[in-house]
Amino acid sequence: MAKFDVDSDLVRKLASLINETGLTELEYSEGEKRIRLQRGGVVSAAPVQQFAAAPVAAAPAAVAAAPVDAVTSPMVGTAYLSATPGAKPFAPVGGKVKAGDTILIIEAMKVMNPIKAPKGGTITQVLVNDAQPVEFGQPLLVIE
């Protein structure tokens, strides 16, 4: 098996990047070498070596407690409840939506991604604030 030399300075820089951006996972590859860092987890390097990482802040516990009818975030980014600051929200509490209506926007890597209602109904809860960072799988709002 070929030896895989780990660039500890690179690993530190990537870990710092995770802390600064709030990402939960980061993967870096160069040729046959691959380094994957995961917040609160283990750092692994391909092909098979694994290295323990210094603890990073734990992932939010709110993701585990999602209401049954919650629409969850399909990506990591920043949630916006309206098209522009101060504008009327796409889906206020008590508002009616149809399947396919835009219910909020998630900005990820400078791209605005409209999040569509998976079903029609009434918005009973909005679980995020405007301009709040969100994680993959985090509950955003409830449609009943």
GROMACS elastic network, one bead per residue, 0.5 to 0.9 nm:
[ bonds ]
;  ai    aj funct       b0    kb
    2    47     6  0.89399   500
    4    33     6  0.76803   500
    4    45     6  0.81601   500
    4    46     6  0.80271   500
    4    47     6  0.80047   500
    4    49     6  0.80437   500
    6     9     6  0.87700   500
    6    10     6  0.82814   500
    6    11     6  0.79336   500
    6    35     6  0.87757   500
    6    45     6  0.80378   500
    7    10     6  0.53416   500
    7    11     6  0.64618   500
    7    12     6  0.88447   500
    8    11     6  0.50022   500
    8    12     6  0.61767   500
    8    13     6  0.86116   500
    9    12     6  0.50954   500
    9    13     6  0.61939   500
    9    14     6  0.86614   500
   10    13     6  0.50389   500
   10    14     6  0.61448   500
   10    15     6  0.85424   500
   11    14     6  0.51424   500
   11    15     6  0.61049   500
   11    16     6  0.85346   500
   11    35     6  0.79081   500
   11    37     6  0.82708   500
   11    43     6  0.87490   500
   12    15     6  0.50607   500
   12    16     6  0.60753   500
   12    17     6  0.85550   500
   13    16     6  0.50389   500
   13    17     6  0.61747   500
   13    18     6  0.87488   500
   14    18     6  0.63234   500
   14    19     6  0.87640   500
   14    26     6  0.75769   500
   14    27     6  0.88010   500
   14    28     6  0.84246   500
   14    37     6  0.76683   500
   15    18     6  0.50910   500
   15    19     6  0.63916   500
   15    20     6  0.87359   500
   15    26     6  0.85640   500
   15    37     6  0.71295   500
   15    38     6  0.87917   500
   15    39     6  0.85220   500
   15    53     6  0.86947   500
   15    54     6  0.88686   500
   15    56     6  0.84521   500
   16    19     6  0.50797   500
   16    20     6  0.61490   500
   16    21     6  0.86323   500
   17    20     6  0.50998   500
   17    21     6  0.60633   500
   17    22     6  0.82372   500
   17    23     6  0.81376   500
   17    26     6  0.88264   500
   18    21     6  0.54312   500
   18    22     6  0.56988   500
   18    23     6  0.51079   500
   18    24     6  0.68361   500
   18    25     6  0.72546   500
   18    26     6  0.71218   500
   18    37     6  0.83358   500
   18    38     6  0.84702   500
   18    39     6  0.74418   500
   18    56     6  0.86939   500
   19    22     6  0.54652   500
   19    23     6  0.71600   500
   19    24     6  0.87669   500
   19    39     6  0.84862   500
   19    56     6  0.72486   500
   19    57     6  0.80139   500
   20    23     6  0.81231   500
   21    24     6  0.89851   500
   22    39     6  0.89286   500
   22   133     6  0.85603   500
   23    26     6  0.72225   500
   23    38     6  0.85979   500
   23    39     6  0.75652   500
   23    76     6  0.76128   500
   23   135     6  0.82515   500
   24    37     6  0.83294   500
   24    38     6  0.57719   500
   24    40     6  0.81564   500
   24    59     6  0.73053   500
   24    76     6  0.87556   500
   24   135     6  0.80826   500
   25    36     6  0.73951   500
   25    37     6  0.56522   500
   25    39     6  0.59472   500
   26    35     6  0.83057   500
   26    36     6  0.57576   500
   26    37     6  0.51976   500
   26    38     6  0.63972   500
   26    39     6  0.86336   500
   27    34     6  0.72378   500
   27    35     6  0.57253   500
   27    37     6  0.62370   500
   27    38     6  0.85353   500
   28    33     6  0.84098   500
   28    34     6  0.57377   500
   28    35     6  0.51698   500
   28    36     6  0.62806   500
   28    37     6  0.85627   500
   29    32     6  0.73166   500
   29    33     6  0.56318   500
   29    35     6  0.62044   500
   29    36     6  0.84597   500
   30    33     6  0.53454   500
   30    34     6  0.64336   500
   30    35     6  0.88916   500
   31    34     6  0.79002   500
   32    46     6  0.79741   500
   32    47     6  0.84976   500
   33    45     6  0.73161   500
   33    46     6  0.61090   500
   33    47     6  0.76746   500
   34    44     6  0.82675   500
   34    45     6  0.55408   500
   34    46     6  0.52018   500
   34    47     6  0.77856   500
   35    43     6  0.72737   500
   35    44     6  0.59643   500
   35    46     6  0.66651   500
   36    42     6  0.84709   500
   36    43     6  0.57818   500
   36    44     6  0.54248   500
   36    45     6  0.63592   500
   36    46     6  0.84926   500
   37    41     6  0.76883   500
   37    42     6  0.66552   500
   37    44     6  0.67335   500
   37    45     6  0.88590   500
   37    53     6  0.81447   500
   38    41     6  0.52193   500
   38    42     6  0.61083   500
   38    43     6  0.63706   500
   38    44     6  0.87855   500
   38    53     6  0.87262   500
   38    56     6  0.89244   500
   39    42     6  0.78113   500
   39    43     6  0.88843   500
   39    53     6  0.88372   500
   39    55     6  0.76344   500
   39    56     6  0.56978   500
   39    57     6  0.70495   500
   39    58     6  0.69965   500
   39    59     6  0.72994   500
   40    53     6  0.80248   500
   40    54     6  0.81597   500
   40    55     6  0.55322   500
   40    56     6  0.52047   500
   40    57     6  0.64716   500
   40    58     6  0.55736   500
   40    59     6  0.72902   500
   41    52     6  0.79932   500
   41    53     6  0.71167   500
   41    54     6  0.88821   500
   41    55     6  0.76077   500
   41    56     6  0.82960   500
   42    50     6  0.72691   500
   42    51     6  0.65719   500
   42    52     6  0.53507   500
   42    53     6  0.56120   500
   42    54     6  0.87331   500
   43    50     6  0.61306   500
   43    51     6  0.53298   500
   43    52     6  0.59461   500
   43    53     6  0.56686   500
   44    47     6  0.87925   500
   44    48     6  0.76427   500
   44    49     6  0.62703   500
   44    51     6  0.58867   500
   44    52     6  0.81833   500
   45    48     6  0.64886   500
   45    49     6  0.54887   500
   45    50     6  0.58973   500
   45    51     6  0.77171   500
   46    49     6  0.63737   500
   46    50     6  0.82643   500
   52    55     6  0.88839   500
   53    56     6  0.82401   500
   55    58     6  0.81461   500
   56    59     6  0.89739   500
   57    60     6  0.89413   500
   58    61     6  0.83514   500
   59    62     6  0.88475   500
   59    63     6  0.86030   500
   59   135     6  0.87386   500
   60    63     6  0.64301   500
   60    64     6  0.84830   500
   60   135     6  0.83381   500
   60   138     6  0.87344   500
   61    64     6  0.58307   500
   61    65     6  0.72425   500
   62    65     6  0.53366   500
   62    66     6  0.69250   500
   62   138     6  0.69911   500
   62   139     6  0.77400   500
   63    66     6  0.59328   500
   63    72     6  0.87205   500
   63   135     6  0.81069   500
   63   136     6  0.85419   500
   63   137     6  0.63292   500
   63   139     6  0.63472   500
   64   137     6  0.88433   500
   64   138     6  0.81257   500
   64   139     6  0.89487   500
   65   139     6  0.83617   500
   66    69     6  0.82158   500
   66    70     6  0.63050   500
   66    71     6  0.88378   500
   66    72     6  0.81641   500
   66   137     6  0.89305   500
   66   138     6  0.74337   500
   66   139     6  0.55479   500
   66   140     6  0.89254   500
   67    70     6  0.52335   500
   67    71     6  0.88360   500
   67   139     6  0.75556   500
   67   141     6  0.89027   500
   67   142     6  0.73500   500
   68    71     6  0.88904   500
   68   142     6  0.82998   500
   69   141     6  0.83829   500
   69   142     6  0.54955   500
   69   143     6  0.60912   500
   69   144     6  0.66141   500
   70   125     6  0.86615   500
   70   127     6  0.88316   500
   70   139     6  0.56063   500
   70   140     6  0.66545   500
   70   141     6  0.54338   500
   70   143     6  0.66288   500
   70   144     6  0.88428   500
   71   117     6  0.77898   500
   71   118     6  0.77220   500
   71   137     6  0.87521   500
   71   138     6  0.84029   500
   71   139     6  0.57541   500
   71   140     6  0.56347   500
   71   141     6  0.55192   500
   71   142     6  0.60207   500
   71   143     6  0.73956   500
   72    75     6  0.89513   500
   72   136     6  0.75993   500
   72   137     6  0.50400   500
   72   138     6  0.51658   500
   72   140     6  0.53739   500
   72   141     6  0.74689   500
   73    76     6  0.73397   500
   73    77     6  0.88437   500
   73    79     6  0.89338   500
   73   106     6  0.83069   500
   73   115     6  0.82939   500
   73   134     6  0.71741   500
   73   135     6  0.67550   500
   73   136     6  0.52502   500
   73   138     6  0.52983   500
   73   139     6  0.63355   500
   73   140     6  0.63697   500
   74   115     6  0.84254   500
   74   135     6  0.83633   500
   74   136     6  0.54906   500
   74   137     6  0.61427   500
   74   138     6  0.83056   500
   75   106     6  0.79072   500
   75   108     6  0.77006   500
   75   134     6  0.78361   500
   75   135     6  0.64164   500
   75   137     6  0.72951   500
   75   138     6  0.88396   500
   76   106     6  0.80941   500
   76   107     6  0.84779   500
   76   108     6  0.66782   500
   76   133     6  0.76042   500
   76   134     6  0.56286   500
   76   136     6  0.50016   500
   76   137     6  0.85595   500
   76   138     6  0.89407   500
   77   106     6  0.57974   500
   77   107     6  0.53309   500
   77   109     6  0.76344   500
   77   132     6  0.84657   500
   77   133     6  0.56608   500
   77   134     6  0.54959   500
   77   135     6  0.67754   500
   77   136     6  0.83269   500
   78   105     6  0.80831   500
   78   106     6  0.52652   500
   78   107     6  0.50874   500
   78   108     6  0.67224   500
   78   130     6  0.84543   500
   78   131     6  0.57069   500
   78   132     6  0.54500   500
   78   134     6  0.57553   500
   78   135     6  0.87300   500
   79   104     6  0.69188   500
   79   105     6  0.57283   500
   79   107     6  0.65076   500
   79   128     6  0.75690   500
   79   129     6  0.75970   500
   79   130     6  0.61916   500
   79   131     6  0.52675   500
   79   132     6  0.54410   500
   79   133     6  0.61806   500
   79   134     6  0.64734   500
   79   140     6  0.85427   500
   80    83     6  0.73199   500
   80    84     6  0.83006   500
   80    85     6  0.85930   500
   80    89     6  0.86962   500
   80   104     6  0.58193   500
   80   105     6  0.50816   500
   80   106     6  0.61315   500
   80   107     6  0.77017   500
   80   128     6  0.89597   500
   80   129     6  0.77849   500
   80   131     6  0.50816   500
   80   132     6  0.73220   500
   81    84     6  0.86590   500
   81    85     6  0.89056   500
   81    87     6  0.89534   500
   81    88     6  0.84310   500
   81    89     6  0.52307   500
   81    90     6  0.60736   500
   81    91     6  0.73276   500
   81    92     6  0.84515   500
   81   103     6  0.73467   500
   81   105     6  0.65372   500
   81   106     6  0.88387   500
   81   128     6  0.85543   500
   81   129     6  0.75235   500
   81   130     6  0.53138   500
   81   131     6  0.76892   500
   82    85     6  0.68440   500
   82    86     6  0.76776   500
   82    87     6  0.58491   500
   82    88     6  0.60352   500
   82    90     6  0.53580   500
   82    91     6  0.82853   500
   82   103     6  0.84566   500
   82   104     6  0.64142   500
   82   105     6  0.73774   500
   82   130     6  0.78474   500
   83    86     6  0.87652   500
   83    87     6  0.65685   500
   83    88     6  0.79483   500
   83    89     6  0.75362   500
   83    90     6  0.75563   500
   83   104     6  0.80385   500
   83   105     6  0.75527   500
   84    87     6  0.54470   500
   84    88     6  0.84309   500
   85    88     6  0.87729   500
   85   130     6  0.87739   500
   86    89     6  0.84650   500
   87    90     6  0.89068   500
   88    91     6  0.87076   500
   88    92     6  0.83966   500
   89    92     6  0.57709   500
   89   103     6  0.82629   500
   89   104     6  0.79297   500
   90    95     6  0.88193   500
   90   101     6  0.85934   500
   90   102     6  0.65883   500
   90   103     6  0.51031   500
   90   104     6  0.59854   500
   90   105     6  0.89454   500
   91    94     6  0.82449   500
   91    95     6  0.58833   500
   91    96     6  0.75649   500
   91    97     6  0.72564   500
   91   102     6  0.79985   500
   91   103     6  0.51470   500
   91   104     6  0.71891   500
   91   122     6  0.89162   500
   91   123     6  0.66660   500
   91   126     6  0.82637   500
   91   141     6  0.88928   500
   92    95     6  0.52604   500
   92    96     6  0.85146   500
   92   103     6  0.87923   500
   92   123     6  0.66555   500
   92   124     6  0.85592   500
   92   125     6  0.83639   500
   92   126     6  0.73876   500
   93    96     6  0.87076   500
   93   122     6  0.77443   500
   93   124     6  0.53462   500
   93   125     6  0.57601   500
   93   126     6  0.65064   500
   94   122     6  0.58682   500
   94   123     6  0.52293   500
   94   124     6  0.58701   500
   94   125     6  0.82403   500
   95   121     6  0.84495   500
   95   122     6  0.56227   500
   95   123     6  0.54804   500
   95   124     6  0.81208   500
   96   120     6  0.75034   500
   96   121     6  0.56810   500
   96   123     6  0.63769   500
   96   143     6  0.87990   500
   97   100     6  0.83496   500
   97   101     6  0.62500   500
   97   102     6  0.85460   500
   97   103     6  0.79241   500
   97   117     6  0.71382   500
   97   119     6  0.79046   500
   97   120     6  0.52642   500
   97   121     6  0.55270   500
   97   122     6  0.62520   500
   97   123     6  0.74340   500
   97   143     6  0.83053   500
   98   101     6  0.56106   500
   98   117     6  0.68048   500
   98   118     6  0.83620   500
   98   119     6  0.62491   500
   98   121     6  0.64999   500
   98   122     6  0.89042   500
   99   102     6  0.88526   500
   99   116     6  0.72851   500
   99   117     6  0.50022   500
   99   118     6  0.52616   500
   99   121     6  0.81730   500
  100   103     6  0.86878   500
  100   115     6  0.86496   500
  100   117     6  0.50142   500
  100   118     6  0.62969   500
  100   119     6  0.72104   500
  100   120     6  0.81166   500
  101   115     6  0.82444   500
  101   116     6  0.52246   500
  101   117     6  0.53619   500
  101   118     6  0.84040   500
  101   119     6  0.88287   500
  101   120     6  0.84728   500
  102   105     6  0.76666   500
  102   114     6  0.59745   500
  102   115     6  0.55632   500
  102   117     6  0.62396   500
  103   114     6  0.75726   500
  103   115     6  0.58901   500
  103   116     6  0.56554   500
  103   117     6  0.59863   500
  103   141     6  0.87854   500
  104   113     6  0.85729   500
  104   114     6  0.61116   500
  104   115     6  0.54343   500
  104   116     6  0.74476   500
  104   117     6  0.89929   500
  104   140     6  0.89069   500
  105   112     6  0.62597   500
  105   113     6  0.54249   500
  105   115     6  0.55976   500
  105   116     6  0.88080   500
  106   111     6  0.81477   500
  106   112     6  0.58736   500
  106   113     6  0.51441   500
  106   114     6  0.64715   500
  106   115     6  0.70309   500
  106   131     6  0.89521   500
  106   133     6  0.89112   500
  106   134     6  0.83860   500
  107   110     6  0.60196   500
  107   111     6  0.53719   500
  107   113     6  0.59578   500
  107   114     6  0.86510   500
  108   111     6  0.53260   500
  108   112     6  0.66513   500
  108   113     6  0.73871   500
  109   112     6  0.84708   500
  116   119     6  0.87784   500
  117   120     6  0.68891   500
  117   143     6  0.82451   500
  118   143     6  0.89493   500
  119   143     6  0.76932   500
  119   144     6  0.88281   500
  120   143     6  0.74722   500
  120   144     6  0.79989   500
  121   143     6  0.56862   500
  121   144     6  0.52899   500
  122   142     6  0.82409   500
  122   143     6  0.53813   500
  122   144     6  0.53923   500
  123   126     6  0.73780   500
  123   141     6  0.72119   500
  123   142     6  0.57755   500
  123   144     6  0.65457   500
  124   141     6  0.76975   500
  124   142     6  0.56366   500
  124   143     6  0.60234   500
  124   144     6  0.66608   500
  125   140     6  0.86193   500
  125   141     6  0.54204   500
  125   142     6  0.51000   500
  125   143     6  0.75244   500
  126   129     6  0.77949   500
  126   139     6  0.89803   500
  126   140     6  0.63381   500
  126   142     6  0.65393   500
  127   139     6  0.66267   500
  127   140     6  0.50595   500
  127   141     6  0.50949   500
  127   142     6  0.77683   500
  128   131     6  0.86412   500
  128   132     6  0.65875   500
  128   133     6  0.87609   500
  128   134     6  0.81381   500
  128   139     6  0.80076   500
  128   140     6  0.56680   500
  128   141     6  0.72910   500
  129   132     6  0.54190   500
  129   133     6  0.88630   500
  130   133     6  0.89961   500
  134   137     6  0.85882   500
  134   138     6  0.64723   500
  134   139     6  0.88079   500
  134   140     6  0.83881   500
  135   138     6  0.54224   500
  135   139     6  0.89396   500
  136   139     6  0.89352   500
  137   140     6  0.88193   500
  139   142     6  0.80495   500
